[in-house]
Amino acid sequence: MWLENPLQIKLSTGIKREKSDEIDSLDIALYAYRFQDRARCYRLSGKAVKSLELLLSFRERLLHNKHALLVSATEIRRVLQENPAARYIYEQSKKDVERINGEIKEVEKRMLDEIRSDESLRETYDLVSSIKGIALINTVAVLVATGNFTRFQTSRQFACYSGMAPFGKQSGTSIRTRPRVSHLANKRIKVLLTQAAKCAIRHDPGMRDYYQRKVAEGKNSWLVINNVRNKLIHLIFALVKNKQSYQAGYIRPEKIVA
């Protein structure tokens, strides 16, 4: 089976003024015929990776429900402090939030159990999570997005997929824009790696020194954070490729001057 991004097919069809199932089917057939040389056989995710994907999505739904309960109940209590119904809603919401917190912990425990049940996943998890700033959820999201590092050949490809690789626009002498990241991205990965980058800046001396140095040079803080995200991506892929855990202050042998 050849699985293709629907946006890729849509952009290849040109200007369209009408849409129907028949037209869409014809567009898909024409795309498959014209680009046979681009066909890539789809590989199903392993059972453990699929389980991690389901658990990650379930955890996100739990977090969404928790946030919705907590925000609305807190706001009602703040505005209607003397109202008995408002107090009741707040107390019941707190109980539900505590229950959801327990379910989130159970989901995270199941994630670890799934990782430990698969030797390949366990090895990759240990390598990726050895990086300062990369915790359980960051690692699980990367494992799911990369299919345990089988869907992307290079870190640059994954950076593009995550919306962190900057691209510029240039045409002749009149159009020349500064490189910017694209909005076409896996937003889940982007958010989680942003959190990881901020955590790395706080706890990794090398990342912290880099961030402070670039900000002192006048660079925009978000530009520097994006650079840190890219550094983390390149580091993750390098560790997995070389099967080597993260070592703070590591210097490659060719960089050592005798």
Disulfide bonds with the S-S distance in Angstrom:
none
